[in-house]
């Protein structure tokens, strides 16, 4: 194990352990990566290893060409999806993929999540996008690589900035989230699961619930993130 990757491995390990702690996945159903922009490498969970068997040393370091830079285990099967997102969405420091049930329900229904209430608006002023289904040609080319490309193309088609809403639902599959570091990406995964749950409960009570009025969305976003934000402590 190369000593220069110790802190990166530790970051990835701690973030991966958040997945079962937050109830975002069971068994091996999820992965987190931590990116080192200076070295253009990321550490990611090894494929198929249960969370209770993970260690910092078991994290696999991969470069942006998809080659293992350090580690003895095979990296996550979703590694190429992470790779594409790091390449195409500049400024990411961590990526999380889970199969959390409420977020997966929206993905399986192929529905973007509207801003139904202020909980969502506090975190982001836009809907959470859901991609279309991947084509059979793309699946046969390179499924995980094409998953990343599908996410990127969905954001481009909708003219959306990936830093405005740091999450997406992949149709029929599940959520991917990202952030300034690995821990931040897991935080966004937990937030996404919660607002997806709230969205489902809302539609059960009132199937025709409209999106929150734009002026309320903007107020909640600005009071927490705007130039004159007053949420929290200075």
Secondary structure, 3 states (H helix, E strand, C coil): CCHHHHHHHHHHHHHHHHHHHCCCCCCCCEEEEEEECCCCEEEECECCCCHHHCCHHHCEEEECCCCEEECCCCECCCHHHHHHHHHHCCCCCEEEEECCHHHHHHHHCCCCECCCCHHHHHHCCCCECECCCCCHHHHHHHHHHHHHHHHHHHHHHCCCCCCCCCEEEECCCEEEEEECCHHHHHHHHHHHHHHHHHHHHHHHHCCCCCCCCHHHHHHHHHHHHCCCCCCCCC
